[in-house]
Amino acid sequence: MTDTNGDSFGIEVVLPDGDKTAPCCLHGPTLLFEKVCKGGEKGRRFFACSACRDRKDCNFFQWEDEKVSEARLLAREAENQSKRPLFTQLECCSRFRKFASLPLDERKFCQDCQILLLPGEQEAHTSHRSAAVTAAQLRRPSALLRPLDNKKSNAQYLFTDRSSHFLLDTLASLGYKKLLCVGTPRLQELIKLRNLEQKHEPMKSLLLDIDFRYAQFYSQEEFCHYNMFNHHFFDGEASSAVVQAFLRERDGERVVMVADPPFGGLVKPLANSFSLISRMWRGLQSCDSGDADMPMIWVFPYFFEPRILECHPSLTMLDYQVDYDNHPLYKHGKTGRKQSPVRLFTNLSPKDVILPKEEGYRFCSICQRFVWSLNKHCAKCNVCPSKDGRDWKHCSTCEKCVKPSWRHCQSCGRCALPDHPCGHGQGKEGCFNCGSLGHKRKACPLKDTHRISSHRPDAKSGGKNGSRRPLFKPKAKRKSGAARRAKKMAALSV
């Protein structure tokens, strides 16, 4: 991205410090952003939607120092009201009880409106596509609902049964009785199915999701409308009370959180929300938990590891490859990648998370964790270094292991692809903030401590298809989405 003077700039997120109340859009409190120019010059701050990265999806924009008229505030609130769900969560619960009691031939689901239809409502939807709903479909709404596919806001990709069963089997074996499902509807469904079958130890679950359609299928104790980018409960104190009751560990019912955020989201707002949930959990325990963090698993691509560990140093990336049913690339099989780039980041002990041997994982006695079969231990680095599922090699000059397709470049002083643009090695640009060649911007002593998230134009960010996109559209014409996706896929495959 470039500004009108040709000087490159980035966009940073300024997380709330409790002193100010951010204006709200349809998705709850907005986030505060700031342009950062070279030399450390501060740009003008502005508020924008926390959940959508494209103004076409949510056009909220307001300068931080802008005075908003009462008329505009009223118009904004009216617009938000007009776009809210047709029913409240309490009404959804009542509707579900009535729907479940209907004979099978009277249970209809409007595929166009994505709602369960009661008998008196079906006439108004005669021109829409509708389908009968079986009892099995009611227990698995993710198969009934049409997945959202906007990669810039709320793309939904659902765990395969393989990944879902692995996660639940692992957590059950570690003694967890409660699972907080943050953006993981498949886990919620599988827990309820297992409880019905009575073949496993019963487990409680609570789904937090921004997709309000799931409120049609769950009670108020099983679902909360939640935005994980700004830690916002749409139902206010009522939902917050439900979460607090769930997080309170009684009679040995240990709680663990599994979060599967959209890959296009900024890491640090997500990390902040997960920290707030952990703080809530810590304050609800009867015994003194000290500074302990809530047990958690964060599902995200491996190339976000540096950003995640910067926010949560206690997390460890595991080698387990997570698959998605409805993603064209992130799954095993002829139509997917050979290895999924999606991993588990967790504060659980790595040696306790037993990865399945039959799927190609082994235990490294030196690292004391399970790794992919091709991730061979390097005696010089003293780690199993591979991140992408391939056998990495050690470079004696760089004194670290690198991808097998990389070669050491004497001109750049680092390993890179053989056809890389020589002379543009990493570290040549130095600090983006002050211009010094001695450090990077994140280590800059002049960096404003309130600036907590970097979003460089070349930073890896994208929807769950892994495409690279800036947070906001620049005025100049961007490359097509297909071109960006192709570039990203090429980068992951080398």
C-alpha positions in Angstrom: 0.0 0.0 0.0 1.2 3.5 -0.7 -0.2 6.9 0.3 -0.5 9.9 -2.0 3.1 10.9 -1.5 4.4 7.4 -2.4 5.6 6.7 1.2 4.8 3.2 2.2 2.7 2.7 5.4 1.1 0.0 7.5 -2.0 -0.2 9.5 -2.0 -1.0 13.2 -4.7 -1.9 15.7 -4.9 0.0 18.9 -6.7 -2.3 21.4 -9.0 -0.6 23.9 -7.5 0.3 27.3 -10.8 0.8 29.1 -10.8 4.6 29.0 -12.9 5.0 25.9 -16.0 3.3 24.5 -15.7 2.5 20.9 -18.6 3.3 18.5 -20.6 0.2 17.5 -21.5 -1.3 14.1 -23.7 -4.3 13.4 -20.9 -6.5 14.7 -20.5 -4.8 18.1 -17.8 -2.4 19.2 -15.5 -1.4 16.4 -11.7 -1.5 16.5 -9.4 1.5 16.5 -6.8 1.6 13.6 -3.9 3.8 12.9 -1.8 4.4 9.8 1.9 4.2 10.4 4.3 6.0 8.1 8.0 5.4 7.7 10.0 7.3 10.2 7.5 6.7 13.0 5.1 9.5 11.9 1.6 8.8 13.3 -1.3 8.8 11.0 -4.8 9.7 11.7 -6.7 7.1 13.7 -10.1 5.7 12.7 -12.7 3.2 13.8 -13.8 0.4 11.6 -15.6 -3.0 11.8 -13.9 -5.6 13.9 -15.2 -8.6 11.9 -15.2 -7.4 8.2 -12.2 -6.4 6.3 -14.1 -5.1 3.3 -16.2 -1.9 3.5 -18.7 -3.6 1.1 -19.5 -6.1 4.0 -19.7 -3.5 6.7 -19.2 0.2 5.7 -18.7 1.6 9.2 -16.0 4.2 9.2 -15.4 7.0 11.7 -12.3 9.1 12.5 -11.3 9.0 16.1 -11.5 12.7 16.6 -14.6 13.1 14.5 -17.7 14.7 16.1 -20.8 12.7 15.1 -24.1 14.5 15.1 -27.1 13.2 16.9 -29.0 12.7 13.7 -26.2 10.5 12.3 -26.1 8.5 15.5 -29.8 7.9 15.3 -29.5 6.9 11.6 -26.7 4.5 12.4 -28.7 2.8 15.2 -31.7 2.5 12.9 -29.6 0.8 10.2 -28.1 -1.6 12.8 -31.6 -2.4 14.0 -32.8 -3.1 10.5 -30.1 -5.7 9.9 -30.5 -7.6 13.2 -32.0 -11.1 13.3 -35.7 -11.5 12.9 -36.0 -13.3 16.3 -34.3 -12.9 19.6 -32.5 -15.9 21.1 -35.3 -16.5 23.6 -37.8 -16.6 20.7 -35.5 -19.0 18.8 -35.5 -21.4 21.7 -39.3 -21.3 21.9 -39.6 -21.8 18.2 -37.2 -24.8 18.3 -39.3 -26.6 21.0 -42.4 -26.1 18.9 -40.6 -27.3 15.7 -39.2 -30.4 17.4 -42.7 -31.4 18.5 -44.1 -31.3 15.0 -44.7 -34.5 12.9 -41.9 -35.2 10.5 -43.9 -34.3 7.5 -44.6 -30.8 8.9 -41.0 -30.0 9.6 -39.8 -27.6 6.9 -36.6 -25.6 6.5 -36.4 -22.6 4.1 -33.2 -22.9 2.3 -33.4 -19.3 1.0 -34.1 -17.7 4.4 -32.1 -20.3 6.3 -34.8 -20.6 9.0 -36.9 -23.3 10.5 -40.5 -22.8 9.5 -43.5 -23.3 11.8 -46.8 -24.4 10.2 -48.3 -20.9 10.0 -45.2 -19.5 8.3 -44.9 -22.0 5.4 -47.4 -20.2 3.1 -45.2 -17.0 3.1 -42.3 -19.1 1.8 -44.0 -21.1 -1.0 -41.9 -19.4 -3.6 -38.7 -20.3 -1.8 -36.8 -23.5 -1.8 -37.6 -25.6 1.2 -36.7 -29.1 2.5 -38.0 -31.5 5.0 -35.9 -31.8 8.2 -35.1 -35.1 9.8 -34.3 -35.7 13.5 -30.7 -36.4 12.5 -30.4 -33.0 10.7 -31.8 -31.2 13.7 -28.9 -32.8 15.7 -26.4 -31.7 13.1 -27.3 -28.1 12.0 -23.9 -27.5 10.3 -25.0 -30.0 7.6 -28.4 -28.3 7.2 -27.2 -24.6 7.2 -25.5 -23.2 4.1 -21.9 -22.4 5.1 -21.1 -18.7 4.9 -18.4 -18.2 2.2 -17.3 -14.6 2.4 -13.6 -15.0 2.9 -13.2 -11.4 4.0 -15.6 -11.6 6.9 -17.2 -14.8 8.1 -16.1 -17.7 5.9 -17.1 -21.0 7.5 -15.1 -24.1 7.1 -16.0 -27.1 9.2 -13.8 -29.8 10.8 -13.9 -33.2 9.2 -15.1 -36.0 11.4 -11.5 -37.2 11.6 -10.3 -34.0 13.1 -13.4 -33.6 15.3 -13.1 -37.1 16.8 -9.3 -36.7 17.4 -9.8 -33.5 19.3 -12.7 -34.8 21.5 -10.9 -38.2 22.1 -7.7 -36.3 23.1 -9.5 -33.9 25.5 -11.6 -36.6 27.0 -8.5 -38.7 27.7 -7.0 -35.7 29.5 -10.0 -35.5 31.8 -11.8 -32.5 30.5 -15.6 -32.5 31.1 -16.5 -29.1 29.6 -15.6 -27.8 26.2 -16.0 -24.1 25.3 -16.4 -24.2 21.5 -15.4 -20.8 20.1 -16.3 -20.9 16.4 -16.3 -24.7 16.3 -19.9 -25.9 15.7 -18.9 -29.4 14.6 -17.4 -30.1 18.0 -20.6 -28.9 19.7 -22.6 -31.3 17.5 -20.3 -34.3 18.0 -20.4 -33.8 21.8 -24.2 -33.8 21.8 -24.3 -36.9 19.6 -21.9 -38.8 21.8 -23.9 -37.9 24.9 -27.0 -39.4 23.2 -25.2 -42.6 22.2 -23.8 -43.0 25.8 -20.7 -44.7 24.5 -18.4 -42.1 26.0 -18.1 -40.2 29.2 -20.7 -37.3 29.1 -19.2 -33.9 28.2 -20.8 -30.5 28.5 -20.3 -27.9 25.7 -21.1 -24.2 25.0 -20.9 -22.8 21.5 -19.8 -19.2 21.1 -20.3 -18.1 17.5 -21.0 -15.0 15.4 -23.4 -17.0 13.2 -26.7 -16.4 14.9 -28.4 -19.1 12.7 -27.2 -21.6 15.3 -29.4 -20.1 17.9 -32.3 -21.9 16.2 -31.0 -25.2 17.3 -29.7 -24.7 20.8 -30.9 -23.6 24.2 -29.6 -20.4 25.9 -27.2 -22.6 28.0 -25.7 -24.2 24.8 -25.2 -21.2 22.5 -24.1 -17.5 22.8 -24.0 -15.0 20.0 -20.4 -13.8 20.2 -17.8 -11.9 18.2 -14.3 -13.2 19.0 -12.6 -10.2 17.4 -13.8 -7.7 20.0 -15.0 -10.1 22.8 -18.5 -8.9 22.3 -21.6 -10.8 23.6 -24.6 -9.6 21.5 -27.0 -10.5 24.2 -25.1 -8.5 26.8 -25.1 -9.6 30.5 -27.4 -12.5 29.8 -24.9 -14.3 27.6 -22.0 -13.2 29.8 -23.7 -14.9 32.8 -24.1 -18.1 30.8 -20.4 -18.2 30.0 -19.4 -17.5 33.6 -21.6 -20.3 34.8 -20.1 -22.6 32.3 -16.5 -21.6 33.1 -16.9 -22.2 36.8 -15.4 -25.6 37.6 -17.4 -27.6 40.0 -17.2 -31.3 41.1 -14.0 -31.7 39.2 -15.5 -30.7 35.8 -12.4 -29.2 34.2 -12.9 -26.7 31.3 -10.9 -26.4 28.1 -11.4 -24.0 25.2 -11.1 -24.8 21.5 -11.1 -21.8 19.1 -11.1 -21.9 15.3 -11.1 -18.3 14.1 -11.3 -17.1 10.5 -7.8 -17.1 9.1 -8.3 -13.6 7.7 -8.6 -12.1 11.2 -5.8 -10.1 12.9 -4.0 -12.3 15.5 -3.7 -9.8 18.3 -7.4 -8.8 18.7 -8.1 -12.6 18.7 -5.4 -13.1 21.3 -6.8 -10.3 23.4 -10.3 -11.9 23.4 -8.9 -15.3 24.4 -6.9 -13.7 27.2 -10.1 -12.0 28.5 -11.9 -15.4 28.5 -8.9 -16.9 30.3 -9.0 -14.1 32.9 -12.7 -14.7 33.3 -12.1 -18.4 33.9 -9.3 -17.6 36.4 -11.5 -15.3 38.5 -14.3 -17.9 38.7 -12.3 -20.8 40.2 -12.9 -21.6 43.9 -9.2 -22.3 44.6 -6.4 -19.8 43.9 -5.3 -20.4 40.3 -2.6 -17.7 40.5 -1.5 -16.6 37.0 -2.5 -19.9 35.4 -4.0 -19.6 31.9 -7.2 -21.4 30.9 -6.4 -24.6 29.0 -6.9 -23.9 25.3 -6.3 -25.0 21.7 -6.2 -22.4 19.0 -6.6 -23.7 15.5 -4.6 -21.6 12.9 -2.2 -22.0 10.0 1.5 -22.7 10.9 2.8 -19.6 9.2 1.1 -17.5 11.9 3.3 -19.1 14.6 5.5 -16.0 15.2 2.5 -13.7 15.7 0.7 -16.1 18.0 3.7 -16.8 20.2 4.3 -13.1 20.5 0.9 -12.8 22.0 0.8 -16.1 23.9 4.3 -17.3 24.6 2.9 -20.2 26.6 1.5 -21.9 23.5 3.2 -24.6 21.5 2.5 -25.5 17.9 1.8 -29.2 17.4 2.4 -31.1 14.2 -1.2 -32.3 13.9 -2.7 -31.4 10.5 -6.3 -30.2 10.8 -8.7 -30.9 7.9 -11.9 -29.2 6.8 -14.8 -30.9 5.0 -15.9 -28.0 2.8 -12.5 -26.5 1.9 -11.0 -27.2 -1.5 -7.4 -27.3 -0.2 -7.3 -27.8 3.5 -8.2 -31.5 3.6 -6.7 -34.9 2.6 -7.6 -36.6 -0.6 -7.3 -36.1 -4.3 -9.0 -32.7 -4.2 -6.9 -31.3 -1.4 -3.3 -30.5 -0.5 -1.0 -33.4 0.5 -0.7 -31.8 3.9 -3.0 -29.2 5.5 -1.1 -26.1 6.8 -3.6 -25.8 9.7 -2.1 -26.7 13.1 -3.0 -26.7 16.8 -1.5 -24.1 19.1 -2.0 -25.2 22.7 -0.8 -24.6 26.3 -1.5 -28.3 27.1 1.6 -30.4 27.6 2.8 -31.5 24.1 3.8 -35.0 25.2 0.2 -35.5 26.5 -1.4 -34.8 23.2 -0.9 -38.2 21.5 -1.0 -37.9 17.7 -2.2 -41.0 15.9 0.5 -43.3 14.7 -1.7 -44.7 11.9 -1.8 -41.3 10.3 1.9 -40.9 10.2 2.9 -39.4 13.5 5.7 -40.5 15.8 7.0 -39.6 19.3 10.4 -37.7 19.5 12.0 -38.7 22.8 14.3 -35.7 22.7 11.7 -33.0 22.0 9.2 -34.9 24.2 6.3 -34.4 21.7 4.7 -36.2 18.8 5.7 -35.0 15.3 5.0 -35.8 11.7 7.0 -38.8 10.3 9.1 -36.6 8.0 9.9 -34.1 10.7 13.3 -35.5 11.6 15.2 -34.3 14.7 18.2 -32.1 13.9 21.1 -32.7 16.3 22.5 -29.3 15.5 19.3 -27.3 16.2 18.2 -29.8 18.8 14.6 -29.6 17.6 12.3 -31.3 15.1 12.3 -28.2 12.9 9.8 -28.8 10.1 6.7 -26.6 10.1 5.0 -27.6 6.8 5.2 -31.4 6.9 8.3 -31.9 4.8 11.8 -33.0 5.7 13.7 -29.8 6.3 17.5 -29.6 6.0 20.2 -27.9 8.1 22.1 -24.9 6.7 25.5 -24.6 8.4 26.0 -21.1 7.2 22.6 -19.9 8.5 22.9 -22.2 11.5 19.3 -23.3 11.3 17.1 -25.7 9.4 15.3 -24.5 6.3 12.7 -25.7 3.7 14.1 -28.4 1.4 13.6 -26.3 -1.7 15.7 -23.4 -0.4 19.3 -22.8 -1.2 21.9 -20.6 0.6 22.5 -17.3 -1.3 25.9 -15.7 -0.7 24.7 -12.3 -1.9 21.7 -12.1 0.4 23.5 -14.0 3.3 20.5 -16.2 3.8 18.6 -19.2 2.4 15.9 -18.6 -0.1 14.3 -20.0 -3.2 16.7 -20.4 -6.1 14.8 -17.9 -8.2 14.4 -15.3 -5.4 15.0 -11.6 -6.2 18.7 -11.5 -5.2 19.9 -8.5 -3.2 16.6 -8.1 -1.4 17.4 -10.3 1.6 15.6 -10.2 4.9 16.9 -7.7 7.3 18.1 -5.2 4.6 15.2 -2.8 5.3 15.9 -2.6 9.0 13.3 -0.9 11.2 10.1 0.2 9.6 9.5 2.7 12.4 12.7 4.6 12.8 14.8 3.5 9.8 17.6 1.9 11.8 19.3 -1.1 10.3 20.1 -2.6 13.7 16.7 -3.9 14.6 13.2 -4.6 13.3 10.1 -2.4 14.1 8.7 -4.8 16.7 11.9 -4.3 18.7 12.2 -0.6 18.2 12.8 1.4 21.4 10.8 4.3 19.9 7.7 2.2 19.2 4.6 3.5 20.8 3.6 0.9 23.4 0.0 1.3 22.6 0.5 0.0 19.1 0.1 -3.6 19.6 -0.5 -5.1 16.2 1.4 -4.8 12.9 -0.2 -5.2 9.6 2.5 -4.6 7.0 1.4 -4.7 3.3 3.3 -7.9 2.8 2.1 -9.6 5.9 0.4 -12.9 5.6 -3.3 -12.5 6.1 -6.3 -13.9 4.4 -9.4 -16.0 4.6 -9.3 -19.7 5.2 -8.1 -20.1 1.7 -4.9 -18.5 2.8 -5.0 -15.6 0.3 -3.0 -12.5 1.1 -5.0 -9.3 1.4 -4.5 -5.9 3.1 -6.8 -5.1 5.9 -8.4 -2.3 4.0 -8.6 -1.6 0.3 -6.2 1.0 -0.9 -7.4 3.4 -3.6 -5.2 1.8 -6.2 -6.5 -1.2 -8.0 -5.5 -4.5 -6.4 -4.8 -7.8 -8.0 -7.7 -10.1 -8.4 -8.6 -12.6 -5.6 -7.6 -15.5 -7.9 -4.2 -14.0 -8.5 -3.6 -13.5 -4.8 -4.7 -17.0 -4.0 -2.4 -18.5 -6.6 0.5 -16.5 -5.3 -0.2 -17.7 -1.7 -0.6 -21.3 -2.7 2.7 -21.2 -4.7 4.4 -19.8 -1.6 3.1 -22.6 0.6 4.1 -25.3 -1.7 7.8 -24.4 -2.1 
